[in-house]
Amino acid sequence: MNIADLSKPLALYAGVLAALTVGAVYVATDSGVLVLFTAIGGVTAVILSVGSTGPADGGSFENAEGLDAQGGWTGTGIDTPVSIPLLFYGGGVFLWSSLLLVTVYDILG
């Protein structure tokens, strides 16, 4: 995979969607504890993305309708692995939550 191809998912998931998630949690609740739980959820997403090594091979089974053993269509795929968006989104949520906790709630001082 080309590094330049990762710039769009990085900007979308870590920049836009993660910031919107953390911002929505902060605006809706105004609670530092829930922002902290959001950060823990981001770390969990990163751990889950690292744990998934890639698509599992369903074997060579294919029926007449073009479905593989798991019920998915054969010959279809995505450009980026499933773990990449989860990794970027989880990392972005953790970083945005940490930034919000440090700046708004002044947990270091």
Rosetta constraint file for C-alpha pairs under 8 A:
AtomPair CA 1 CA 5 HARMONIC 7.25 0.50
AtomPair CA 2 CA 6 HARMONIC 7.11 0.50
AtomPair CA 3 CA 7 HARMONIC 7.26 0.50
AtomPair CA 5 CA 9 HARMONIC 7.94 0.50
AtomPair CA 6 CA 10 HARMONIC 6.03 0.50
AtomPair CA 7 CA 11 HARMONIC 6.09 0.50
AtomPair CA 8 CA 12 HARMONIC 6.03 0.50
AtomPair CA 9 CA 13 HARMONIC 5.75 0.50
AtomPair CA 9 CA 14 HARMONIC 7.74 0.50
AtomPair CA 9 CA 84 HARMONIC 7.93 0.50
AtomPair CA 9 CA 85 HARMONIC 6.48 0.50
AtomPair CA 9 CA 88 HARMONIC 7.44 0.50
AtomPair CA 10 CA 14 HARMONIC 5.36 0.50
AtomPair CA 10 CA 15 HARMONIC 6.82 0.50
AtomPair CA 10 CA 85 HARMONIC 7.75 0.50
AtomPair CA 10 CA 88 HARMONIC 5.87 0.50
AtomPair CA 11 CA 15 HARMONIC 4.79 0.50
AtomPair CA 11 CA 16 HARMONIC 6.54 0.50
AtomPair CA 12 CA 16 HARMONIC 5.09 0.50
AtomPair CA 12 CA 17 HARMONIC 6.16 0.50
AtomPair CA 13 CA 17 HARMONIC 5.03 0.50
AtomPair CA 13 CA 18 HARMONIC 5.98 0.50
AtomPair CA 13 CA 85 HARMONIC 6.35 0.50
AtomPair CA 13 CA 88 HARMONIC 5.69 0.50
AtomPair CA 13 CA 89 HARMONIC 4.68 0.50
AtomPair CA 13 CA 92 HARMONIC 7.04 0.50
AtomPair CA 14 CA 18 HARMONIC 5.30 0.50
AtomPair CA 14 CA 19 HARMONIC 7.35 0.50
AtomPair CA 14 CA 88 HARMONIC 5.09 0.50
AtomPair CA 14 CA 89 HARMONIC 4.87 0.50
AtomPair CA 14 CA 90 HARMONIC 7.51 0.50
AtomPair CA 14 CA 91 HARMONIC 6.58 0.50
AtomPair CA 14 CA 92 HARMONIC 3.97 0.50
AtomPair CA 14 CA 93 HARMONIC 6.96 0.50
AtomPair CA 15 CA 19 HARMONIC 5.99 0.50
AtomPair CA 15 CA 92 HARMONIC 6.48 0.50
AtomPair CA 16 CA 20 HARMONIC 6.13 0.50
AtomPair CA 17 CA 21 HARMONIC 6.14 0.50
AtomPair CA 17 CA 89 HARMONIC 7.21 0.50
AtomPair CA 18 CA 22 HARMONIC 6.23 0.50
AtomPair CA 18 CA 89 HARMONIC 5.77 0.50
AtomPair CA 18 CA 90 HARMONIC 7.61 0.50
AtomPair CA 18 CA 92 HARMONIC 5.26 0.50
AtomPair CA 18 CA 93 HARMONIC 4.73 0.50
AtomPair CA 18 CA 96 HARMONIC 7.10 0.50
AtomPair CA 19 CA 23 HARMONIC 5.86 0.50
AtomPair CA 19 CA 92 HARMONIC 7.26 0.50
AtomPair CA 19 CA 93 HARMONIC 6.78 0.50
AtomPair CA 19 CA 96 HARMONIC 6.09 0.50
AtomPair CA 20 CA 24 HARMONIC 5.90 0.50
AtomPair CA 21 CA 25 HARMONIC 6.29 0.50
AtomPair CA 21 CA 93 HARMONIC 7.33 0.50
AtomPair CA 22 CA 26 HARMONIC 6.18 0.50
AtomPair CA 22 CA 35 HARMONIC 7.00 0.50
AtomPair CA 22 CA 38 HARMONIC 7.16 0.50
AtomPair CA 22 CA 93 HARMONIC 6.51 0.50
AtomPair CA 22 CA 96 HARMONIC 6.62 0.50
AtomPair CA 22 CA 97 HARMONIC 6.11 0.50
AtomPair CA 23 CA 27 HARMONIC 6.01 0.50
AtomPair CA 24 CA 28 HARMONIC 5.83 0.50
AtomPair CA 25 CA 29 HARMONIC 5.96 0.50
AtomPair CA 25 CA 30 HARMONIC 7.51 0.50
AtomPair CA 25 CA 34 HARMONIC 7.27 0.50
AtomPair CA 25 CA 35 HARMONIC 6.66 0.50
AtomPair CA 25 CA 38 HARMONIC 7.98 0.50
AtomPair CA 26 CA 30 HARMONIC 4.85 0.50
AtomPair CA 26 CA 31 HARMONIC 6.50 0.50
AtomPair CA 26 CA 32 HARMONIC 7.78 0.50
AtomPair CA 26 CA 34 HARMONIC 7.89 0.50
AtomPair CA 26 CA 35 HARMONIC 6.55 0.50
AtomPair CA 29 CA 34 HARMONIC 7.54 0.50
AtomPair CA 31 CA 35 HARMONIC 6.52 0.50
AtomPair CA 32 CA 36 HARMONIC 6.09 0.50
AtomPair CA 32 CA 101 HARMONIC 6.80 0.50
AtomPair CA 32 CA 105 HARMONIC 7.08 0.50
AtomPair CA 33 CA 37 HARMONIC 6.29 0.50
AtomPair CA 34 CA 38 HARMONIC 6.11 0.50
AtomPair CA 35 CA 39 HARMONIC 6.31 0.50
AtomPair CA 35 CA 97 HARMONIC 6.02 0.50
AtomPair CA 35 CA 101 HARMONIC 7.35 0.50
AtomPair CA 36 CA 40 HARMONIC 6.37 0.50
AtomPair CA 36 CA 97 HARMONIC 6.87 0.50
AtomPair CA 36 CA 98 HARMONIC 7.83 0.50
AtomPair CA 36 CA 101 HARMONIC 7.57 0.50
AtomPair CA 37 CA 41 HARMONIC 6.15 0.50
AtomPair CA 38 CA 42 HARMONIC 6.30 0.50
AtomPair CA 38 CA 93 HARMONIC 7.13 0.50
AtomPair CA 38 CA 94 HARMONIC 7.35 0.50
AtomPair CA 38 CA 97 HARMONIC 6.84 0.50
AtomPair CA 39 CA 43 HARMONIC 6.41 0.50
AtomPair CA 39 CA 93 HARMONIC 6.11 0.50
AtomPair CA 39 CA 94 HARMONIC 4.40 0.50
AtomPair CA 39 CA 95 HARMONIC 7.61 0.50
AtomPair CA 39 CA 97 HARMONIC 5.33 0.50
AtomPair CA 39 CA 98 HARMONIC 6.82 0.50
AtomPair CA 40 CA 44 HARMONIC 6.21 0.50
AtomPair CA 40 CA 94 HARMONIC 7.08 0.50
AtomPair CA 41 CA 45 HARMONIC 6.22 0.50
AtomPair CA 41 CA 90 HARMONIC 7.34 0.50
AtomPair CA 41 CA 93 HARMONIC 7.93 0.50
AtomPair CA 41 CA 94 HARMONIC 7.70 0.50
AtomPair CA 42 CA 46 HARMONIC 6.34 0.50
AtomPair CA 42 CA 89 HARMONIC 7.32 0.50
AtomPair CA 42 CA 90 HARMONIC 3.95 0.50
AtomPair CA 42 CA 91 HARMONIC 6.00 0.50
AtomPair CA 42 CA 92 HARMONIC 7.39 0.50
AtomPair CA 42 CA 93 HARMONIC 5.09 0.50
AtomPair CA 42 CA 94 HARMONIC 4.82 0.50
AtomPair CA 43 CA 47 HARMONIC 6.24 0.50
AtomPair CA 43 CA 90 HARMONIC 6.00 0.50
AtomPair CA 43 CA 91 HARMONIC 6.79 0.50
AtomPair CA 43 CA 94 HARMONIC 6.20 0.50
AtomPair CA 44 CA 48 HARMONIC 6.15 0.50
AtomPair CA 44 CA 90 HARMONIC 7.25 0.50
AtomPair CA 45 CA 49 HARMONIC 6.09 0.50
AtomPair CA 45 CA 86 HARMONIC 6.11 0.50
AtomPair CA 45 CA 87 HARMONIC 6.57 0.50
AtomPair CA 45 CA 89 HARMONIC 7.62 0.50
AtomPair CA 45 CA 90 HARMONIC 4.79 0.50
AtomPair CA 45 CA 91 HARMONIC 7.82 0.50
AtomPair CA 46 CA 50 HARMONIC 6.23 0.50
AtomPair CA 46 CA 86 HARMONIC 6.61 0.50
AtomPair CA 46 CA 87 HARMONIC 4.80 0.50
AtomPair CA 46 CA 88 HARMONIC 7.69 0.50
AtomPair CA 46 CA 89 HARMONIC 7.96 0.50
AtomPair CA 46 CA 90 HARMONIC 5.04 0.50
AtomPair CA 46 CA 91 HARMONIC 6.19 0.50
AtomPair CA 47 CA 51 HARMONIC 6.17 0.50
AtomPair CA 47 CA 87 HARMONIC 8.00 0.50
AtomPair CA 48 CA 52 HARMONIC 6.46 0.50
AtomPair CA 48 CA 86 HARMONIC 7.89 0.50
AtomPair CA 49 CA 82 HARMONIC 8.00 0.50
AtomPair CA 49 CA 83 HARMONIC 4.61 0.50
AtomPair CA 49 CA 84 HARMONIC 7.11 0.50
AtomPair CA 49 CA 86 HARMONIC 5.62 0.50
AtomPair CA 49 CA 87 HARMONIC 5.30 0.50
AtomPair CA 50 CA 83 HARMONIC 6.96 0.50
AtomPair CA 50 CA 87 HARMONIC 7.23 0.50
AtomPair CA 52 CA 83 HARMONIC 6.45 0.50
AtomPair CA 53 CA 83 HARMONIC 7.75 0.50
AtomPair CA 54 CA 81 HARMONIC 6.66 0.50
AtomPair CA 54 CA 82 HARMONIC 7.35 0.50
AtomPair CA 54 CA 83 HARMONIC 7.29 0.50
AtomPair CA 55 CA 81 HARMONIC 7.81 0.50
AtomPair CA 58 CA 68 HARMONIC 6.76 0.50
AtomPair CA 58 CA 69 HARMONIC 5.65 0.50
AtomPair CA 58 CA 70 HARMONIC 6.65 0.50
AtomPair CA 59 CA 69 HARMONIC 7.23 0.50
AtomPair CA 60 CA 68 HARMONIC 7.73 0.50
AtomPair CA 61 CA 68 HARMONIC 5.80 0.50
AtomPair CA 61 CA 69 HARMONIC 5.75 0.50
AtomPair CA 62 CA 66 HARMONIC 6.04 0.50
AtomPair CA 62 CA 67 HARMONIC 5.60 0.50
AtomPair CA 62 CA 68 HARMONIC 4.70 0.50
AtomPair CA 62 CA 69 HARMONIC 6.62 0.50
AtomPair CA 62 CA 74 HARMONIC 7.70 0.50
AtomPair CA 63 CA 67 HARMONIC 5.78 0.50
AtomPair CA 63 CA 68 HARMONIC 6.85 0.50
AtomPair CA 66 CA 73 HARMONIC 5.99 0.50
AtomPair CA 66 CA 74 HARMONIC 5.90 0.50
AtomPair CA 67 CA 71 HARMONIC 5.36 0.50
AtomPair CA 67 CA 72 HARMONIC 5.39 0.50
AtomPair CA 67 CA 73 HARMONIC 4.65 0.50
AtomPair CA 67 CA 74 HARMONIC 5.68 0.50
AtomPair CA 68 CA 72 HARMONIC 5.58 0.50
AtomPair CA 68 CA 73 HARMONIC 6.17 0.50
AtomPair CA 68 CA 74 HARMONIC 5.78 0.50
AtomPair CA 80 CA 84 HARMONIC 6.74 0.50
AtomPair CA 81 CA 85 HARMONIC 7.87 0.50
AtomPair CA 82 CA 86 HARMONIC 6.95 0.50
AtomPair CA 83 CA 87 HARMONIC 5.93 0.50
AtomPair CA 84 CA 88 HARMONIC 6.20 0.50
AtomPair CA 85 CA 89 HARMONIC 5.87 0.50
AtomPair CA 86 CA 90 HARMONIC 5.87 0.50
AtomPair CA 87 CA 91 HARMONIC 6.03 0.50
AtomPair CA 88 CA 92 HARMONIC 5.94 0.50
AtomPair CA 89 CA 93 HARMONIC 6.06 0.50
AtomPair CA 90 CA 94 HARMONIC 6.18 0.50
AtomPair CA 91 CA 95 HARMONIC 6.12 0.50
AtomPair CA 92 CA 96 HARMONIC 5.93 0.50
AtomPair CA 93 CA 97 HARMONIC 5.89 0.50
AtomPair CA 94 CA 98 HARMONIC 6.03 0.50
AtomPair CA 95 CA 99 HARMONIC 6.08 0.50
AtomPair CA 96 CA 100 HARMONIC 6.09 0.50
AtomPair CA 97 CA 101 HARMONIC 6.10 0.50
AtomPair CA 98 CA 102 HARMONIC 6.14 0.50
AtomPair CA 99 CA 103 HARMONIC 6.09 0.50
AtomPair CA 100 CA 104 HARMONIC 5.66 0.50
AtomPair CA 100 CA 105 HARMONIC 7.44 0.50
AtomPair CA 101 CA 105 HARMONIC 5.18 0.50
AtomPair CA 101 CA 106 HARMONIC 6.62 0.50
AtomPair CA 101 CA 107 HARMONIC 6.61 0.50
AtomPair CA 102 CA 106 HARMONIC 4.87 0.50
AtomPair CA 102 CA 107 HARMONIC 5.49 0.50
AtomPair CA 102 CA 108 HARMONIC 6.55 0.50
